[in-house]
Amino acid sequence: MNINIIDHPLITHKVTMMRDKNTNCKEFKALLKEISLLMAYEVTRNLPLTDVEIETPITKITAKVIGGRSIGVVPILRAGLGMVDGILELVPSAKIGHIGCYRDPQTLKPVEYYCKLPIDAEQRTIIVVDPMLATGGSAAMAIDFIKQRGVSDIKFMCLIAAPEGVKYLNDKHPDVPIYTAALDQCLNEHAYIVPGLGDAGDRLFGTK
């Protein structure tokens, strides 16, 4: 499987707090932002570097900085929005796109309704973010839309993944690495991740 499980103790601790049904909306939102920042450190590990000439207080040197136009972050609406601010704290120059798709409650299939990417998206490493990778349908559809717009360097970042979603996304997009903080047991009959943390969007925005 093309999956990277980022199991740093701080991340694991914060994920456990998010799973707790007694964690309120404000705490849930803060934890998601913190975990996203910590995960982004690993997701961006292989960004290309280029040489620049600078002068320290002591001498002139050739040093390294991130090359090119760097990062684009594309949250899958709406829960993916909760991951953006954490990444921006680490990479403030990142451009933000948005993709809207939802899971039809009858068919459990994803339905797309919105896609807006940075104008130079094809020149960036695009990180697609969504807290949950359940069936994998929404993630695969979002990546389809991004590829159709000429983007080839894509990563998918989530908080919790189900094996079914990982397999589906790997099958549909084997070139896209998955980064997650936890790989859970399975999906239940309603396509919720078990043990999971419930509906991330509802818990993030205080809706039902």
C-alpha angles and dihedrals in degrees: 000000000000095000135126116202110203101204101170109157093242091052093046091050093050093046089055089053090051092051091056108102089215093063106109128225096262093050092044091054093048093048092050090052092049094048091047091055092049093047093047088063089066097036090057095044095110100046111140118257130209134195124257132177115237137162120230121198085267109039148334116278143171108242139173129256132168108280131222125004092318122197141016121185120205116186119199103232131281113000093033089069089074091066099051101078093053092054091045091056088060098036107024092172093063117120119227129224129176134220122189121201132141136195114251105234092219103044097023086222121135119252120200121217107158140025126172120161134182110276091243096040093132089063094053140072101251118211112198110203133197125148094227131046100191116147091356092229098116093044093049092048092049091051090048090057092047094049090049087061093057101265116141105165104074135155128184120217126188139159100228129014134193119217090238092057093046091052093047094049092044090051094048098039111017090167094061115086117218120220118193139163094218139015107210132201108262148301122281125223090277092052093251118142115253121249086359122132104267123254106347094200094052093046092046097049101027095245135129 
